[in-house]
Amino acid sequence: MASDGDPRVLFLMNLVLSFAFSAVVVWGFSVINVAPFDWTNVALATVFLMVATYLLVLR
């Protein structure tokens, strides 16, 4: 019988990985002059990725 794991751990892993990926993507966009690198853009991208991951994978 498989366990789904602790939801708090899954949430924290989702937060950390989404933040890291968002920071890299926003940095890349700033390098090619698509969007400036600032923490607001990173935070918005992180929230978007977390919600997308929750809707597409967890439910």
N, C-alpha and C positions, 0 to 999 in steps of 0.2 A: 504494500500500500504506500503510495507516494504522498509526501506532504507538500503543500503549496508554499510553505515557509511563513515566516512572520511578516505580516503586512508592513510593519514599521521598517524592517530591514529592506524590503522591496522598495518602499517609498524613498528611503535614504539613498539607496543605490541609484534609483531613477534620478533623484535630484543631483547627485554628484556627477553621474555620467552625462546627463543632459546639460549641466552647467559647463563641463569640460568641452563637450562637443560644440556648444553654442559659442563659447569663448573663441575656439579655433575658427569657426565659421565667420563670426563677426570680425575677427582679426584678418581673415582672408579677404573679406569684403572691403575692409579698409585699405588693404594693400593694393587692390585693383580699383580703388576709388568708387565703389558702389555705395557704401555706407560708412559713416565714421565709427571708429571704435570708441564706444563709451559704455559704461556699466548699465545704462538704461536699455540699450539694445541687447546686451548680453542677458539681462534679466527677462526681457520680453521674449527672446528666443528660447530661453530656458523654460519659461512657463508654457510656451507653445509646444515645445517638445514633450514636456511632462504630460500635458493634457492629451496630446496625440498618442503617446505611448500608452496612457491609461485606457483611452478609448479603443485603440486598435489591438492591443496585446492582452491587457489584463481583464477586459470584459468581453 
